[in-house]
Amino acid sequence: MEDSANDVALSMAALEEINLANEVVVVRDGQQALDFLTRKGEFADRNDGNPAVVLLDLKLPKVDGIEVLARVKSDPQLKTIPIVMLTSSREERDLARSYGLGVNAYVVKPVAFPDFVAALKELGLFWAVVNQPPPGSLSQPTGR
């Protein structure tokens, strides 16, 4: 869940390099993220199951990342979804709040493009290939 078009493009390019981009759904704000996860609004007809992982930015329009995280982790149907906070914030209070609400990982976006791409590739490989997603996830490990 990312509101920066540039970050989305960079993220998708990095994930395409490791053949994961076709499994990615991008939303632009926190309300869209919640609608996707709860199958409401424009996402009412999406397939059953939860994402294998959610990459979430703290600074989202409409509903910020902390609120999205809080709602997801308090919902019995969604709370097992692994959430990675992928943000530019290095503030200790953001880190503490995120972990306090149940975030599974907190990653500060590297500033340098090559470092950003490398970090996304590592995240993508771990969460899509190495990690075992919760039962009922939309994607299961592919064994790549």
Contact map, one row per residue, 1 for C-alpha under 8 A:
111000000000000000000000011111001000000000000000000001111001000000000000000000000000000000000000000000000000000000000000000000000000000000000000
111110110000000000000000011110000000000000000000000000011001000000000000000000000000000000000000000000000000000000000000000000000000000000000000
111110010000000000000000001110000000000000000000000000000001100000000000000000000000000000000000000000000000000000000000000000000000000000000000
011111110000000000000000000100000000000000000000000000000000000000000000000000000000000000000000000000000000000000000000000000000000000000000000
011111111000000000000000000000000000000000000000000000000000000000000000000000000000000000000000000000000000000000000000000000000000000000000000
000111111100000000000000000000000000000000000000000000000000000000000000000000000000000000000000000000000000000000000000000000000000000000000000
010111111110000000000000000000000000000000000000000000000000000000000000000000000000000000000000000000000000000000000000000000000000000000000000
011111111111000000000000010000000000000000000000000000000000000000000000000000000000000000000000000000000000000000000000000000000000000000000000
000011111111100000000000000000000000000000000000000000000000000000000000000000000000000000000000000000000000000000000000000000000000000000000000
000001111111110000000000000000000000000000000000000000000000000000000000000000000000000000000000000000000000000000001000000000000000000000000000
000000111111111000000000000000000000000000000000000000000000000000000000000000000000000000000000000000000000000000001001000000000000000000000000
000000011111111100001000000000000000000000000000000000000000000000000000000000000000000000000000000000000000000000000000000000000000000000000000
000000001111111110001000000000000000000000000000000000000000000000000000000000000000000000000000000000000000000000000000000000000000000000000000
000000000111111111000000000000000000000000000000000000000000000000000000000000000000000000000000000000000000000000001101100000000000000000000000
000000000011111111111000000000000000000000000000000000000000000000000000000000000000000000000000000000000000000000000001100100000000000000000000
000000000001111111111100000000000000000000000000000000000000000000000000000000000000000000000000000000000000000000000000000000000000000000000000
000000000000111111110000000000000000000000000000000000000000000000000000000000000000000000000000000000000000000000000000000000000000000000000000
000000000000011111111000000000000000000000000000000000000000000000000000000000000000000000000000000000000000000000000000100010000000000000000000
000000000000001111111100000000000000000000000000000000000000000000000000000000000000000000000000000000000000000000000000000000000000000000000000
000000000000001111111111000000000000000000000000000000000000000000000000000000000000000000000000000000000000000000000000000100010000000000000000
000000000001101101111111000000000000000000000000000000000000000000000000000000000000000000000000000000000000000000000000000000000000000000000000
000000000000000100111111000000000000000000000000000000000000000000000000000000000000000000000000000000000000000000000000000000000000000000000000
000000000000000000011111100000000000000000000000000000000000000000000000000000000000000000000000000000000000000000000000000000000000000000100000
000000000000000000011111110000000000000000000000000000000000000000000000000000000000000000000000000000000000000000000000000000000000000000000000
000000000000000000000011111000000000000000000000000000000000000000000000000000000000000000000000000000000000000000000000000000000000000000000000
110000010000000000000001111100000000000000000000000000000000000000000000000000000000000000000000000000000000000000000000000000000000000000000000
111000000000000000000000111111011000000000000000000000000000000000000000000000000000000000000000000000000000000000000000000000000000000000000000
111100000000000000000000011111011000000000000000000000000001100000000000000000000000000000000000000000000000000000000000000000000000000000000000
111000000000000000000000001111111000000000000000000000000001111100000000000000000000000000000000000000000000000000000000000000000000000000000000
100000000000000000000000001111111100000000000000000000000001111110010000000000000000000000000000000000000000000000000000000000000000000000000000
000000000000000000000000000011111110000000000000000000000000011000000000000000000000000000000000000000000000000000000000000000000000000000000000
000000000000000000000000001111111111000000000000000000000000000000000000000000000000000000000000000000000000000000000000000000000000000000000000
100000000000000000000000001111111111100000000000000000000000000000010000000000000000000000000000000000000000000000000000000000000000000000000000
000000000000000000000000000001111111110000000000000000000000000000010001000000000000000000000000000000000000000000000000000000000000000000000000
000000000000000000000000000000111111111111110000000000000000000000000000000000000000000000000000000000000000000000000000000000000000000000000000
000000000000000000000000000000011111111101110100000000000000000000000000000000000000000000000000000000000000000000000000000000000000000000000000
000000000000000000000000000000001111111100000000010000000000000000000000000001000000000000000000000000000000000000000000000000000000000000000000
000000000000000000000000000000000111111100010000000000000000000000000000000000000000000000000000000000000000000000000000000000000000000000000000
000000000000000000000000000000000011111111111100000000000000000000000000000000000000000000000000000000000000000000000000000000000000000000000000
000000000000000000000000000000000011111111110000000000000000000000000000000000000000000000000000000000000000000000000000000000000000000000000000
000000000000000000000000000000000010001111110000000000000000000000000000000000000000000000000000000000000000000000000000000000000000000000000000
000000000000000000000000000000000011001111111000000000000000000000000000000000000000000000000000000000000000000000000000000000000000000000000000
000000000000000000000000000000000011001111111100000000000000000000000000000000000000000000000000000000000000000000000000000000000000000000000000
000000000000000000000000000000000011011111111100000000000000000000000000000000000000000000000000000000000000000000000000000000000000000000000000
000000000000000000000000000000000000001001111110000000000000000000000000000000000000000000000000000000000000000000000000000000000000000000000000
000000000000000000000000000000000001001000111111000000000000000000000000000000000000000000000000000000000000000000000000000000000000000000000000
000000000000000000000000000000000000000000001111100000000000000000000000000000000000000000000000000000000000000000000000000000000000000001000000
000000000000000000000000000000000000000000000111110000000000000000000000000000000000000000000000000000000000000000000000000000000000000001000000
000000000000000000000000000000000000000000000011111000000000000000000000000000000000000000000000000000000000000000000000000000000000000111000000
000000000000000000000000000000000000100000000001111100000000000000000000000001001000000000000000000000000000000000000000000000000000000111000000
000000000000000000000000000000000000000000000000111111000000000000000000000000001000000000000000000000000000000000000000000000000000000011100000
000000000000000000000000000000000000000000000000011111000000000000000000000000001100000000000000000000000000000000000000000000110000110011110000
000000000000000000000000000000000000000000000000001111100000000000000000000000001111000000000000000000000000000000000000000000110000100000000000
100000000000000000000000000000000000000000000000001111110000000000000000000000001111000000000000000000000000000000000000000000000000000000000000
100000000000000000000000000000000000000000000000000011111000000000000000000000000011110000000000000000000000000000000000000000000000000000000000
110000000000000000000000000000000000000000000000000001111100000010000000000000000011111000000000000000000000000000000000000000000000000000000000
110000000000000000000000000000000000000000000000000000111111000010000000000000000000111000000000000000000000000000000000000000000000000000000000
000000000000000000000000000000000000000000000000000000011111000111000000000000000000111010000000000000000000000000000000000000000000000000000000
000000000000000000000000000000000000000000000000000000001111100110000000000000000000001000000000000000000000000000000000000000000000000000000000
111000000000000000000000000111000000000000000000000000001111111110000000000000000000000000000000000000000000000000000000000000000000000000000000
001000000000000000000000000111000000000000000000000000000011111100000000000000000000000000000000000000000000000000000000000000000000000000000000
000000000000000000000000000011100000000000000000000000000001111100000000000000000000000000000000000000000000000000000000000000000000000000000000
000000000000000000000000000011100000000000000000000000000001111110110000000000000000000000000000000000000000000000000000000000000000000000000000
000000000000000000000000000011000000000000000000000000000111111111110000000000000000000000000000000000000000000000000000000000000000000000000000
000000000000000000000000000001000000000000000000000000011111001111111000000000000000000000000000000000000000000000000000000000000000000000000000
000000000000000000000000000000000000000000000000000000000100000111111100000000000000000000000000110000000000000000000000000000000000000000000000
000000000000000000000000000000000000000000000000000000000000001111111110000000000000000000000000000000000000000000000000000000000000000000000000
000000000000000000000000000001001100000000000000000000000000001111111111000000000000000000000000000000000000000000000000000000000000000000000000
000000000000000000000000000000000000000000000000000000000000000011111111100000000010000000000000010011100000000000000000000000000000000000000000
000000000000000000000000000000000000000000000000000000000000000001111111110000000000000000000000000010000000000000000000000000000000000000000000
000000000000000000000000000000000000000000000000000000000000000000111111111000000000000000000000000000000000000000000000000000000000000000000000
000000000000000000000000000000000100000000000000000000000000000000011111111001100000000000000000000000000000000000000000000000000000000000000000
000000000000000000000000000000000000000000000000000000000000000000001111111101110000000000000000000011000000000000000000000000000000000000000000
000000000000000000000000000000000000000000000000000000000000000000000111111101100000000000000000000000000000000000000000000000000000000000000000
000000000000000000000000000000000000000000000000000000000000000000000011111111100000000000000000000000000000000000000000000000000000000000000000
000000000000000000000000000000000000000000000000000000000000000000000000111111110000000000000000000000000000000000000000000000000000000000000000
000000000000000000000000000000000000000000000000000000000000000000000000001111110000000000000000000000000000000000000000000000000000000000000000
000000000000000000000000000000000000100000000000010000000000000000000001111111111000000000000000000000000000000000000000000000000000000000000000
000000000000000000000000000000000000000000000000000000000000000000000001111111111000000000000000000000000000000000000000000000000000000000000000
000000000000000000000000000000000000000000000000000000000000000000000000100111111100000000000000000000000000000000000000000000000000010000000000
000000000000000000000000000000000000000000000000011111000000000000000000000001111110000000000000000000000000000000000000000000000000110000000000
000000000000000000000000000000000000000000000000000111000000000000000000000000011111000000000000000000110000000000000000000000000000100000000000
000000000000000000000000000000000000000000000000000011110000000000001000000000001111100000000000000000111000000000000000000000000000000000000000
000000000000000000000000000000000000000000000000000011110000000000000000000000000111110000000000000000111110000000000000000000000000000000000000
000000000000000000000000000000000000000000000000000000111100000000000000000000000011111000000000010000111110000000000000000000000000000000000000
000000000000000000000000000000000000000000000000000000111100000000000000000000000001111100000000000000000111100000000000000000000000000000000000
000000000000000000000000000000000000000000000000000000011110000000000000000000000000111110000000000000000111100000000000000000000000000000000000
000000000000000000000000000000000000000000000000000000000000000000000000000000000000011111000000000000000001110000000000000000000000000000000000
000000000000000000000000000000000000000000000000000000000100000000000000000000000000001111100100000000000001000000000000000000000000000000000000
000000000000000000000000000000000000000000000000000000000000000000000000000000000000000111110110000000000001000000000000000000000000000000000000
000000000000000000000000000000000000000000000000000000000000000000000000000000000000000011111110000000000000000000000000000000000000000000000000
000000000000000000000000000000000000000000000000000000000000000000000000000000000000000001111111000000000000000000000000000000000000000000000000
000000000000000000000000000000000000000000000000000000000000000000000000000000000000000000111111100000000000000000000000000000000000000000000000
000000000000000000000000000000000000000000000000000000000000000000000000000000000000000011111111110000000000000000000000000000000000000000000000
000000000000000000000000000000000000000000000000000000000000000000000000000000000000000001111111111000000100000000000000000000000000000000000000
000000000000000000000000000000000000000000000000000000000000000000000000000000000000000000011111111100000000000000000000000000000000000000000000
000000000000000000000000000000000000000000000000000000000000000001000000000000000000000000001111111110000000000000000000000000000000000000000000
000000000000000000000000000000000000000000000000000000000000000001001000000000000000100000000111111111100100000000000000000000000000000000000000
000000000000000000000000000000000000000000000000000000000000000000000000000000000000000000000011111111111100000000000000000000000000000000000000
000000000000000000000000000000000000000000000000000000000000000000000000000000000000000000000001111111100000000000000000000000000000000000000000
000000000000000000000000000000000000000000000000000000000000000000001100100000000000000000000000111111100000000000000000000000000000000000000000
000000000000000000000000000000000000000000000000000000000000000000001000100000000000000000000000011111110000000000000000000000000000000000000000
000000000000000000000000000000000000000000000000000000000000000000001000000000000111100000000000011111111100000000000000000000000000000000000000
000000000000000000000000000000000000000000000000000000000000000000000000000000000111100000000000001001111100000000000000000000000000000000000000
000000000000000000000000000000000000000000000000000000000000000000000000000000000011100000000000001000111110000000000000000000000000000000000000
000000000000000000000000000000000000000000000000000000000000000000000000000000000001111000000010011000111111000000000000000000000000000000000000
000000000000000000000000000000000000000000000000000000000000000000000000000000000001111000000000000000001111100000000000000000000000000000000000
000000000000000000000000000000000000000000000000000000000000000000000000000000000000011111000000000000000111110000000000000000000000000000000000
000000000000000000000000000000000000000000000000000000000000000000000000000000000000011100000000000000000011111000010010000000000000000000000000
000000000000000000000000000000000000000000000000000000000000000000000000000000000000000100000000000000000001111110110010000000000000000000000000
000000000000000000000000000000000000000000000000000000000000000000000000000000000000000000000000000000000000111110110000000000000000000000000000
000000000000000000000000000000000000000000000000000000000000000000000000000000000000000000000000000000000000011111110000000000000000000000000000
000000000000000000000000000000000000000000000000000000000000000000000000000000000000000000000000000000000000011111111000000000000000000000000000
000000000000000000000000000000000000000000000000000000000000000000000000000000000000000000000000000000000000000111111100000000000000000000000000
000000000000000000000000000000000000000000000000000000000000000000000000000000000000000000000000000000000000011111111110000000000000000000000000
000000000000000000000000000000000000000000000000000000000000000000000000000000000000000000000000000000000000111111111111000000000000000000000000
000000000110010000000000000000000000000000000000000000000000000000000000000000000000000000000000000000000000000011111111100000000000000000000000
000000000000010000000000000000000000000000000000000000000000000000000000000000000000000000000000000000000000000001111111110000000000000000000000
000000000000000000000000000000000000000000000000000000000000000000000000000000000000000000000000000000000000110000111111111000000000000000000000
000000000010011000000000000000000000000000000000000000000000000000000000000000000000000000000000000000000000000000011111111100000000000000000000
000000000000011001000000000000000000000000000000000000000000000000000000000000000000000000000000000000000000000000001111111110000000000000000000
000000000000000000000000000000000000000000000000000000000000000000000000000000000000000000000000000000000000000000000111111111000000000000000000
000000000000000000000000000000000000000000000000000000000000000000000000000000000000000000000000000000000000000000000011111111100000000000000000
000000000000001000010000000000000000000000000000000000000000000000000000000000000000000000000000000000000000000000000001111111111000000000000000
000000000000000001000000000000000000000000000000000000000000000000000000000000000000000000000000000000000000000000000000111111111100000000000000
000000000000000000000000000000000000000000000000000000000000000000000000000000000000000000000000000000000000000000000000011111111110000000000000
000000000000000000000000000000000000000000000000000110000000000000000000000000000000000000000000000000000000000000000000001111111111100000000000
000000000000000000010000000000000000000000000000000110000000000000000000000000000000000000000000000000000000000000000000000111111110000000011100
000000000000000000000000000000000000000000000000000000000000000000000000000000000000000000000000000000000000000000000000000111111111000000001111
000000000000000000000000000000000000000000000000000000000000000000000000000000000000000000000000000000000000000000000000000011111111000000001000
000000000000000000000000000000000000000000000000000000000000000000000000000000000000000000000000000000000000000000000000000001111111100000001000
000000000000000000000000000000000000000000000000000000000000000000000000000000000000000000000000000000000000000000000000000000101111110000011000
000000000000000000000000000000000000000000000000000110000000000000000000000000001100000000000000000000000000000000000000000000100011111010111000
000000000000000000000000000000000000000000000000000100000000000000000000000000011000000000000000000000000000000000000000000000000001111110000000
000000000000000000000000000000000000000000000000000000000000000000000000000000000000000000000000000000000000000000000000000000000000111110000000
000000000000000000000000000000000000000000000000110000000000000000000000000000000000000000000000000000000000000000000000000000000000011111000000
000000000000000000000000000000000000000000000000111100000000000000000000000000000000000000000000000000000000000000000000000000000000111111110000
000000000000000000000000000000000000000000000011111100000000000000000000000000000000000000000000000000000000000000000000000000000000000111110000
000000000000000000000010000000000000000000000000001100000000000000000000000000000000000000000000000000000000000000000000000000000000100011111000
000000000000000000000000000000000000000000000000000100000000000000000000000000000000000000000000000000000000000000000000000000010001100011111100
000000000000000000000000000000000000000000000000000000000000000000000000000000000000000000000000000000000000000000000000000000011111100000111110
000000000000000000000000000000000000000000000000000000000000000000000000000000000000000000000000000000000000000000000000000000011000000000011111
000000000000000000000000000000000000000000000000000000000000000000000000000000000000000000000000000000000000000000000000000000001000000000001111
000000000000000000000000000000000000000000000000000000000000000000000000000000000000000000000000000000000000000000000000000000001000000000000111
